Amino acid sequence: MELEVKTILILFLLVMLAKRLLFLESTQDARCDSPQYLELGKSGTIICVFHRDFVRVLWYNTTDYLHTNPILHYNGESIKSGLGYESGEFDIFPNGSLIISEVSLEHDHTFKVAYVPFEDSQPTLVDVEIIVLVKPSVPFPVFDSCDNVGARCYSSLQSSSSIQCLVHGARPKVTLILKKRTVDGDVILSNTTLISSEGIGYTARITTSDVFHRTSSIVLLICQASSPPGMLEKGETLMLTENGNTDLPREIMTKHIMRYSRMELNCSQTNKGFVAWKKAISVERVQYQLLLYSLFIEDSFTKVIADDFSLGSNSSLIVPSVDLKHEGIYICTFGDGVIEAVKAYKVTIAVSPVPPYPVVDGCAHHPYCALEAEREGTLTCTVHGIRPHVQLEWKTFYDSDAASISFTNQKMTVTDNGETFDVIYWTEYRVHLRTRVRLTVECKVSEDFFSGLSTKIDLVLLQDSVYATDKTNLPSSYMLPHLPSVLCIILLLLLLWGLNVCCKRFYKNRRPTSTFNSENNEESVAMLTSQPSGLQNIREIKDRFLKEVKEKYKELYDAVQPIPYVKDKMYCVDKVFVEGGIEFLESIEDAGRHELWKRLERHQDIFRASCVKSPRRILEGEPGYGKSTVTLQIAYDWCNSKTNSVLKDVEILILLRLRQLGGVPSIYRAIKRFILPMDTKLTERDIETILHSDFSVAVILDGFDEYPDRDSVTITDVTTIIARQKFQDAEVITTTRSSFLPKKYPPSTKRIRLTGFNAKARRYYIRKAVVGDDDEGVKTLEGYLEQNPILSDLCQVPLLFVIFAHMAKESEEFRKLNSVTKFFRYMISCFHSHMRNKMKDENVRNHELFETNHSKLDRAAFEALQGSSQKIVWPKDQLRQQIGREFYDQYIRIGILVEEEGFDFNNDPATPITEHVRYKTEVRFYHKLFCEWYAAHYLADYLQQNPDVDLRAFLQHLDPFDVQYMYRFSCGLNSESAKKIISYLKKIEGGDKFAILCILEQTGKIDNIKETIRQLCSTGLIISGHESLLLQRSSLQLLEIAARNDMHIDLVDLNNCLKSVDLSSKCIQLQSGLMFNSRIPTKELGISVTSREITKEEAIAVLEFSSMCPSLKKLVFRSLAVLQ
């Protein structure tokens, strides 16, 4: 009994303790912040937090709750009452917070709330001060001298000007502080706020006149407001202020920038501080146009005022493509509150003349010619369409000849054409030495910026008959006293001649033997090579050789043209070169010999990486993958002695484009013809001597697949160099397509291949060569690729991506293109459209006709691709006659066809001296892909018009793996022709895989090719690690099409391409980075791994993946290596 009483007592005490705790909790939960700000004229809420199970809440419109009735009474069960509630002025939320329907100034006082947490408890009373908020018309402090109404602005002021900052019409009152921001922290200039009443609000002002204290040029001012929360969107305003009294710096840097090229003017060495860029409208009147300004203290803000301009690193001013309107004086003012600097640039927009060299009267339009000339006469040269106008000069090409000729009475006239100038330079000349028969002079531009513009001519001096007659008619009285002297001179000349003959024979016996008889060649080319170089030692010969070689390479690497029709917008290769994917072929000897492609990091590894060390290398890549661009970048780095140059320790670099070397078996002759200038004093013998001396040599043979003599039975220096039968110690790299490897190359040769652009490379190129630092531009172009996977696949080919990147800025049509045929068709139409817009109205009709009717060019392209020795270069006159002169000229202007200059050597002794060496013009397509595009039109049309043709015979000389794009284009151009081509491809060895690429060129519905897809998939599909990324991706796309159309797939075999298993995304990742998805409805999945061991973890992951495949019935590991 006693135990029960104790138990009851304990329970009673616990109950009372719980009630007490609940009471304490309820009183603690009654919280209302004070003061609270409510905006005038808006609905407002007085927010309070009460216990969730309260009994009642009473709100009073005063603190005197004992003598007034509540405006709202709420019992916590949705029962509301009170005069305020009934009038609609007030309401309440279920949590007890008071709602004011429309806030007025009458609500600007203290409210009281009584809160009863539960029955029989005392109410808790809380006061809440309400301050009615009136927002200013501008939701941030405003400087009265700002160029615009914004929280970041700019102003140019006189040094004595005062500055005022204000907040207008705010309630309650706002206090202001005016500061100067520096890299070391803020400095207060004024903290005195003047308040004036204005209606129901107040205006706060703060002023100062000590703006440029301790800084003379630029200052960043901050007007900071202390205000209630919610009144201002921004509590401070920043104004970049320049001193309008600042003079231009004494030193104005001069910049000559080529029209349509990139302009970048540097300002500071850091991105910390603030900067303003202006352009002078009138220096005399001190008028400037603000271009942009930027703030880099704490946060980053840039305001661009003028179109075309952007801000680069280190506060540089950038214009991606300058035009004449960008010429002028640019001023950069930089500071950080502690230090400051002002820089000025005088920018002159330069325009190269057309043609790009002075034109000499009497010469054809070439930078070299030979003229038969008297010993006295006049010379005239002209540059057409140059900007700015320049000074010309006539001089001897060799300084040692300066005393042999004099130039007098020189005159220059300049004609202003509006945008450009024509400069004509005229001089009289006189050759002083009667013994000279040839003298090389040049007309050149004196200014450094155009220093490379010159034309050289050989004056072939005619014999002076008057001089000879006078000599023979001298009286005997004059001749006799001088007879002994004459005889001595004759004997001395004979002695010198004999010594010369002996030296030549001695040198001939000692010199290294060439594969070809260079001496005979030297004697047969009288004009340029018969004369000795006149150089005394091998070092002098080498120095001259390197100077001339580097000039040639500069012409090549400075003329990269991303878009064919924009001929006046050339890029240096270093400005557009981006690292793409690079792999090397490694031989693995374990459990038999296997070969595996492995990744290299960058193009420098081609020469530096130990895994590819070899004196012979082959750089492979499909058309458009950038093989030639890599060689130009290597040449650029070598010529400019870049620290990261792969050939920085190589003394001599030879870069030859093999497509030019048809019928030129000698490497020395090829160098002389296609690298050295036409008027070089170096002979083939000099070149041979240099290359066989102790200098380190590297040779780049670019485009073996385009080498006309690659299948010739005649042995050439090119084939012997590749086979390492010549230049054994030289570093040699040969570029070619994978299907055109040389027939003979040493087993130690390292094979390297380019695999195209991934997303990272594409992003880097967009920034580097297209949009610069424009983040939105980068996102836009990348968005096109992300939204269109097929377009993204096409842009793995660098050539296609580069054209896409430069053209997509102008049009959004690219996002709709889903095949290589559509891509090329739209691209070609853009080329024509661009040119049509530049033509006169009367020519548009002809242009449109040439755009649609190109059957003659189609046939020429198709015939050029026939056979193993493709001849895709034509003599100009031949092709122009074949396709028509107007058509030819139009396609040259567009850039689809490109002219190249070369030499023809005529060794006939009867040929006049000026005709021994002639220029010749050859024509090729901008790129081989363009040749395949027009050939595809011929093939598609021919198959449609000749349905019964024997395809095996008709196409026997067109290897699908060599001209794959021609076949793919044909299938995309004509669906009926596509059926025949795909059927033909399936019957040739390996053609079923290639047929996949052609199938995916089909547009619209796939009904016409469903049966073909079904047949390919029903017999099983193998995806091999040795296949190209494009072919792997095409196979996966074909499986996706089959899956979407409920087609039957018996087997998919992943052959040596397994990388990992991603169970989270239900995919197998291939070595190429592509994904094989579990939704592919295959009955059998094969995993073949022969190049390495597969781990236990990988095997388990594959098993787990197989369980995620709904259609899979069988999993097979084939040729499995040791399982660990």
Secondary structure as UniProt FT lines:
FT   HELIX           2..28
FT   STRAND          31..32
FT   STRAND          36..39
FT   TURN            40..41
FT   STRAND          44..46
FT   STRAND          48..49
FT   TURN            52..53
FT   STRAND          56..60
FT   TURN            65..66
FT   STRAND          72..74
FT   STRAND          80..81
FT   HELIX           83..87
FT   STRAND          90..92
FT   TURN            94..95
FT   STRAND          98..100
FT   HELIX           105..107
FT   STRAND          110..116
FT   TURN            119..120
FT   STRAND          124..134
FT   STRAND          142..143
FT   TURN            144..145
FT   STRAND          152..157
FT   TURN            159..160
FT   STRAND          163..171
FT   STRAND          175..182
FT   TURN            183..184
FT   STRAND          185..190
FT   STRAND          194..198
FT   TURN            199..200
FT   STRAND          201..208
FT   TURN            211..214
FT   STRAND          218..226
FT   TURN            229..230
FT   STRAND          236..243
FT   TURN            244..245
FT   STRAND          253..258
FT   TURN            259..260
FT   STRAND          263..265
FT   STRAND          274..282
FT   TURN            283..286
FT   STRAND          287..295
FT   STRAND          301..304
FT   TURN            307..308
FT   STRAND          310..311
FT   HELIX           313..315
FT   STRAND          317..319
FT   HELIX           324..326
FT   STRAND          328..335
FT   STRAND          340..351
FT   STRAND          359..360
FT   TURN            361..362
FT   STRAND          368..373
FT   STRAND          376..387
FT   STRAND          392..396
FT   HELIX           399..404
FT   STRAND          405..416
FT   STRAND          421..431
FT   TURN            434..435
FT   STRAND          438..445
FT   TURN            449..452
FT   STRAND          454..461
FT   HELIX           465..472
FT   HELIX           476..479
FT   HELIX           480..482
FT   HELIX           483..510
FT   HELIX           518..524
FT   TURN            526..529
FT   HELIX           538..557
FT   TURN            564..565
FT   TURN            567..568
FT   HELIX           573..576
FT   STRAND          581..588
FT   TURN            590..591
FT   STRAND          594..600
FT   TURN            603..604
FT   HELIX           605..608
FT   HELIX           610..612
FT   STRAND          616..620
FT   TURN            623..624
FT   HELIX           627..639
FT   TURN            640..641
FT   TURN            643..644
FT   TURN            646..649
FT   STRAND          652..657
FT   HELIX           658..660
FT   TURN            662..663
FT   HELIX           667..674
FT   TURN            678..679
FT   HELIX           684..691
FT   STRAND          697..702
FT   HELIX           704..706
FT   TURN            708..711
FT   HELIX           717..722
FT   TURN            723..724
FT   TURN            728..729
FT   STRAND          731..736
FT   HELIX           738..740
FT   TURN            747..748
FT   STRAND          750..756
FT   HELIX           759..765
FT   HELIX           766..771
FT   TURN            772..773
FT   HELIX           775..787
FT   HELIX           789..794
FT   TURN            795..796
FT   HELIX           798..808
FT   TURN            809..810
FT   HELIX           813..816
FT   HELIX           820..838
FT   HELIX           841..852
FT   HELIX           855..864
FT   STRAND          873..875
FT   HELIX           876..883
FT   HELIX           885..894
FT   STRAND          897..905
FT   TURN            909..910
FT   HELIX           913..915
FT   STRAND          917..925
FT   HELIX           928..945
FT   TURN            947..948
FT   HELIX           951..954
FT   TURN            955..957
FT   TURN            960..962
FT   HELIX           964..973
FT   HELIX           975..987
FT   TURN            989..990
FT   HELIX           991..999
FT   TURN            1000..1001
FT   HELIX           1007..1009
FT   HELIX           1010..1018
FT   STRAND          1021..1024
FT   TURN            1025..1026
FT   HELIX           1029..1044
FT   TURN            1045..1046
FT   STRAND          1049..1055
FT   STRAND          1058..1062
FT   TURN            1063..1066
FT   STRAND          1067..1070
FT   TURN            1071..1072
FT   STRAND          1075..1077
FT   TURN            1078..1079
FT   STRAND          1082..1088
FT   HELIX           1096..1107
FT   TURN            1110..1111
FT   STRAND          1114..1118
//
